[in-house]
Amino acid sequence: MPAKKQITRDMILNTSLKLLREQGFDAVNIKQLAKELGCSTQPVYLSFSGMDELRRELIPMAVKEFENYMRNNENGVIRLYDIEYIRLAKNEPGLFCFLFMRANAFTEIKSMLLPIIEKSIKELMDTYHISHDEADYLHDNLWMHTHGIASMIATNFCDWDMDKIKCMLENCKSAFTKKYEA
């Protein structure tokens, strides 16, 4: 008789991340995890007190995947208002929606995003010779515009091509930064 496969927390979390990326967070549930892992629901229930605990542990993994994806550009810099953010929404809608389109998601990931945001703010301060408050406001405006486009892409609300989107982002950035350019 073959030995029973030992199901670990890491296996459950990795399978959760896989389901999240492929099918969205709604697919991450105890029954689906058990099915994917080829086991009963018992190992999942024994490893986690419930879906809230599993989600809390899945969040840092999802943020790490987000960071890895976002660094996959020509200079390796992460900006929440760059085209890579929209590519993530297009290519990884499950991951994007989990991180950026759930109720209270920003509260849950804010501490993990702060270093990225602060680095972008510093870059804006240096580029446009503006204060932290001005750069923070500029960053939020740029991110808001980019996030709107990304949300429309992630939810299949529209299917704009990336050239059009890139042009929209450039126009937006130009409009928002015009007053800072001397």
Protein Blocks (a to p, Z undefined) as FASTA:
>chain_A
ZZdddddfklmmmmmmmmmmmnojklmcfklmmmmnopafklmmmmpgbjklmmmmmmmm
mmmmmmmmmmmcfkopacfkbfklmmmmmmmmmlmmmmmmcghklmmmmmmmmmmmmmmm
mmmmmmnopafklmmmmmmmmmmmmmmmmmmmmnomaccdfklmmmmmmmmmmmmmmmmp
ZZ
